[in-house]
């Protein structure tokens, strides 16, 4: 038991984050056993428990400033991130916004050094993951820090964004309404996303299947301004048909 916990701790220290399901399979024991091991290690001050796994202590501050949305629909967001990575070419210049789905793309880029990228972001969480990587030239957008996922926004951020032009943008949204477009509920984030559209040649929306439909307060842009929507395979047949009818490029991550 003690040896297994030492191995778990080593995994956390090397990877920064581990999942219960992965550890259960690797060490051939139940997920309940792994959760108990993680609980003991946390009590000893060796790591920090999070939903579905554990993170290294040095990454715990990221969890502190994160909203629960980062840990919602995790597997879908990981699949979407992996799929989105396929649309990024070596030497691309891209922007990643402060959405939780975009954060998972930052994590995927961090774990895959085979493409060298210049990345612009207003997300403190994404910036924290991408900083110091040999294969990433990172540019942070300055400005007032706000929002539930700690990002720069406001007039200073919008002014700073005018100095950048990128090949591709990867953004998350509050919802997708095929009748009106990409929607938002918060004015500061909406302004940032509109600025991203102006500085990007192609815009990819990263949206898990729960984002389709629903209410909204503001429209970021019409559907015609979006190059592709990348979602997960739980999207309804009805929404797939709507996308086809409206001639919207929909990519399903599997």
Secondary structure, 3 states (H helix, E strand, C coil): CHHHHHHHHHHHHHHCEEEHHHHHHHCCCCHHHHHHHHHHHHHCCCCEEECCEEECHHHHHHHHCCCHHHHCCHHHHHHHHHHHHCCCCCCCEEEECCCHHHHHHHHHHHHCCCCCEEEEECEHHHHHHHCCCCCEEEEECCCEEECCCCEEECHHHHHHHCCCCEEEEEECCCEEECCCEEEECCHHHHHHHHHHHHCEEEEEEECCHHHECCCCCEEEECHHHCCEEEEECCCCHHHHHHHHHCCCCEEEEC
